[in-house]
Amino acid sequence: MKKLAFLMLILTTFILTSPSLSPASRPVPRTLTGCVMNGTLYTVHKSKHKGVKPTVHRIKVENFDLAPYEGSKIRLKGNLLPGDIFYPDPRTLKVLGACDKASWAAIQAYGP
């Protein structure tokens, strides 16, 4: 009887303390603006504070060919998933012109 109670205690403890799978984040609607470099979209977020380097994010754009927009600054709406995976709505594409020099420099200096 003591062995059975001890076994039940261990089993209950294991079930209550076992790691559970956490659900992934849902897609988040976003509008991204960034520069296309080597077929990849990079977003650059400049700090409002002096001396703080800009943050560069490499965005994995799915089901959309960025090659025709090489060297351009573009804006796309779509859904952003964990891991910076972006599913754009191609109808929302806006070409904003050539990528500015400051963004290019930040991508080359701080980009992945």
C-alpha positions in Angstrom: 0.0 0.0 0.0 2.8 2.4 0.8 4.5 1.6 -2.5 1.3 2.4 -4.4 0.8 5.7 -2.5 4.4 6.6 -3.1 4.1 5.7 -6.8 0.9 7.8 -7.1 2.7 10.8 -5.4 5.6 10.6 -7.9 3.3 10.3 -10.9 1.1 13.2 -9.7 4.2 15.3 -9.1 5.6 14.5 -12.5 2.3 15.4 -14.3 2.0 18.7 -12.4 5.6 19.8 -12.9 6.2 18.5 -16.4 6.9 21.1 -19.0 4.0 21.9 -21.3 4.1 23.0 -24.8 3.5 26.7 -25.1 1.4 27.7 -28.1 3.1 29.9 -30.7 2.1 33.5 -31.2 -0.6 34.2 -33.7 0.1 36.2 -36.8 0.2 40.0 -36.2 -1.0 42.4 -38.9 1.9 44.8 -39.7 3.0 47.3 -42.3 6.7 47.0 -42.9 8.9 49.5 -44.6 12.4 48.6 -45.5 15.2 48.2 -48.0 15.7 45.2 -50.3 19.3 44.1 -50.3 20.4 40.8 -52.0 16.8 39.7 -52.3 16.1 40.2 -48.6 14.0 42.8 -46.9 15.7 44.7 -44.1 13.9 47.1 -41.7 15.9 49.8 -40.0 14.7 51.3 -36.8 16.7 54.4 -35.8 16.8 55.4 -32.1 15.6 58.8 -31.0 18.7 59.0 -28.7 22.1 60.1 -29.9 24.8 57.6 -30.0 22.5 54.5 -30.0 23.1 52.3 -33.1 20.0 51.6 -35.3 18.3 48.2 -35.0 18.3 46.2 -38.2 15.9 43.3 -38.7 16.2 40.7 -41.5 12.7 39.8 -42.6 11.9 36.5 -44.2 9.3 37.4 -46.8 7.3 34.3 -47.9 5.6 33.7 -51.2 6.8 37.0 -52.7 9.7 37.7 -55.1 11.7 40.7 -53.9 14.3 40.5 -56.7 12.6 43.2 -59.0 12.9 45.7 -56.1 16.6 45.3 -55.4 18.0 48.6 -54.0 14.5 50.0 -53.4 12.8 51.1 -50.3 9.4 49.4 -50.2 6.3 49.2 -47.9 4.2 46.1 -47.6 1.2 45.1 -45.4 0.8 41.6 -44.2 1.0 39.2 -41.3 4.2 38.9 -39.2 4.9 35.6 -37.4 7.5 34.7 -34.8 11.0 34.5 -36.2 10.4 37.6 -38.4 8.5 35.5 -41.0 6.3 37.8 -43.0 3.4 36.9 -45.3 2.7 40.0 -47.4 -0.4 41.0 -49.3 1.1 41.7 -52.8 -1.7 44.3 -53.6 -0.3 46.6 -50.8 3.2 47.0 -52.3 4.4 50.6 -52.6 7.8 51.4 -54.0 9.1 54.5 -52.1 12.1 55.0 -54.3 15.8 54.2 -53.8 17.0 53.1 -50.4 18.5 56.0 -48.5 22.3 56.0 -47.7 21.8 56.0 -43.9 19.7 52.8 -44.1 22.2 51.1 -46.5 25.0 52.0 -44.1 23.1 50.6 -41.1 22.2 47.4 -42.9 25.9 46.9 -43.9 27.2 47.7 -40.5 24.7 46.1 -38.2 22.6 43.7 -40.3 22.8 40.0 -39.9 
